[in-house]
Structures are given as C-alpha cells and as structure tokens.
Amino acid sequence: MTHHQEPVHRTWLTSDRYVPTRFIRPARQFMETEAAGGIVLLIAAIAAVIWANSPWWQSYFTFWETGLDLTIGSLHIEESLKEIVNDGLMAIFFFVVGMEIKRELVSGELNEIKKAALPAIAAVGGMVVPALIYVAFVVGGGGGEAVQGWGIPMATDIAFSVGVIALLGSRISTGAKLFLLALAIVDDIGAILVIAVFYTEDLHFAWLGLAIGLLAAVLLARKIGVRSVIFYLAVGVVIWFAFLESGVHATIAGVVLGFMTPALALYSDDEFHRRATWIMERWDMNRRSPDSAELLDHDALELAAVSRESVSPLNRLEHSLHLWSSFFVIPVFALANAGVRFIGTDVVGAVLSPVALGVAVGLTLGKPIGIGVATWIGLKLNLGRLPARTTMKTILGLGLLAGIGFTVSLFIAELAFTDVLLIREAKIGIFLGSAVAGTLGFLVLRAMKTPEAELEEARASLAASAGD
C-alpha cells in the first residue's frame, strides 16, 4: 500500500475481533470490483459459447485467427488477434496481479508469516492435489501430450470465486473472505511460477539478456529518482517484446514489472502536510496579487503534484488499471478463448475424455480436498488459526469456490497444448469443473448461519438454560 495512509482505526466486524480498516476497506473495494467483474466475465464467456455454436460460428474462429502485422520503430510483431489478447492484453492483467501480490506482501494478509502461513499452506494443498488427480486420469488414459496439462486444474479465478462470496452476504465472515482472498493470491503466485518454469518455449538467451538488462535499468531509474510514467511505459513495452521473443511467456514481463512497482510514496504523511500547508499559505497570499490568476494556477499545479507523489505508484497504477483489467481485459480474453463448439462434436466423448475428467475432477474434488487437508495439517501443527466464525465446513465451501478455475485455467490450457482436440477437451473440463465446484461451494456456504441467526440461537439457548 501507500506510505501515505490514513491512521489505523479499529472497526467492529461481525465477529469477535477487531481488524484494521486500512486493510479491510481496500479489500472490500477489491472484492466489490472483482464481484462485478465476475458478472461481466460470465457474460463474455456465455457470449463466446453462443457465438461459437451459432450459424455464424465460422466467423468466431476466423475473427480471432485474423493476423495482424504491427511495426513500431524497430519492433515487429506478427500475431493473430487471439495471440495479441493472450500475449499482450493479458500482460496488463498479470501486471495488476503482480501489484496485488506485492501489496499483500507489503501490507496485506501476507505481510506476516503468522498471518500468511495458513492460507499459503491451504493454497499449496489446493494446487498439488488437483495436479496429481489430473495426472492420474491422463496417465491412465494413455498419457502423451495430455500430461502437459497438469497445471490447468491448479488455478483459482478470483473474480468468479469472490463474485459467489458476494452473493452470500453476512453468512461468511470478513475473516473467511480474506482467507479466500489470501489463498487465491498465493494460488496466483503458484500459477505464475508454473507458467514461467514449465510452459516456457525454447529460450533465446540474447532476448532474455536484453529483458534482464532493461529490468536492471528500471531498478536504476527508480534509484536515481526517475518518476516519469511515460519513461517506464516505453521501457516496459520493450521489456514485454523482449520476453515475447525470448521464449519466456510475455505475460511474465507484466508480473515482474508489477513486483517492481514502488509500494511507498515519495512524500510521507508529515512531508505532505508540511508542503501542502506551505503551498496553501502561499496561495492565500497570491490571491491578493495583481497577477493572481497565473500565480494561483502555478500553486494549484504544484499542490496537485505534491498530492500525486504522496500516493505510491503501486496504488495509483492499481487504481487506474484494475477497472480496465476487470471490465475489459479479462472479458475480452474470455470472449477470445471460451468459444468451444459443441454442435457436430461428440460432447459425451469429450466430457468422458481423460483430459476433461482430469480437469473437472481436479477442480471439483482436488481443490476442496487439497485445501481442507492442508488447512487441517496447518492447524494441527499450530502454524496458524482459522478466522472468527470460520469452521472446517466453511473451509470446505471456500475450497469448492477455489475450484472455479476459469480464467487462468483457460490461459494455461492454451499454453499447455498444441492439439486442438486436447484444448477443446480441457476447456470442457474447465467449464464443467468450475460450474459444479462453484454451485456446490455456494450451497455449502449458503447453509451457514447469519450473525443474526447465531445470536437468536444463542438467546434461545440461554432462555432454555434459565428455564431449566
């Protein structure tokens, strides 16, 4: 978060503990954005499926395979529209993810080992077990290229899972919601590592060396005080292109740059107050000057600059890009990748294929089992504690919601396979597994009692005890 922050006040939640509002408020805003983004994402995915199965289905595939030849100076890019979405627009998404992860590590739920331990352990269990289930299915079905898709059921779609949580209202405590959010962030870190390490093509070390050199230049520019967004944007584009040409997936450039974004403001709270007060005193004096218009404009611009630099670049960029990521980048990605044609295909055969079953079972069973068992082990080893009003039944429901793998699962499927049939089977497994996991998770958590119901039950119990 920013160096310039509001004082830490305490607020009473629907639980038996206090939580700092400076984390709760942005976390709630994040969840609200993700929840709304999940609805837009769902609409885009449905639109893609309808388009791919409509009388105009050929136009869907033709449109996204349209080739574009783009030259910017010495940079030359020749890719299809779908590749531009997956390699280019998704770099923006992963840039935002990188900043979100850094924010959590600096001042969020992952900034202390004690707070991060339990959701991190749960996330690891929720990644390992689905991958093992998938491998068991495809190895039993013959193996081959299909084995490469083991990373597909490891992912959690924050937008969809948080969207479902939002429908449950006060049945789920704020602590439980933050547990899911922290778990999903760790899951994102795992997915990023999997993409970088296991889904990297043949490396071109000259381009990789250029990317690393430019990243070092970014660090140097930060150190000497370069504040121009235009400079970092220009260098960032070249870094992205270098990653693209190196064989390492280009979206990793977004993640790395997100991690490198400064989380502290240039001016501290005290410095901001001192400078702003001095400018306003000068502004008050300049109002009486014959040339007041020009002087007041100068003061206003200076105050705006001080205000801007009193908010960290990470917060500014995340605030600016989060809406674009949630309401444009991800829906466009879904529109480009979720279109699976069912008409004229053996749907039953595809659903029963080792790939589809491995993905679906990995998401539906592997996620809750992995998260539940890992959480239980973490509790037994006293590595953390559950949030207030959170039981193992809640963890089961949260584990099922984590089985909504949609966005990142689709992304990894496109990286894992070259065979169109395997990609189609993986997408069917993602649709099926995410839908079943999300529905079951909602039903499990829907059965949880609201704070009002718990209070009424406690009163009834006390009344019965008094009567006895």
Beta strands, then each sheet from edge to edge (+ up, - down):
strand 1: 10-12
strand 2: 18-20
strand 3: 67-72
strand 4: 75-80
sheet 1: 1+ 2-
sheet 2: 3+ 4-
end
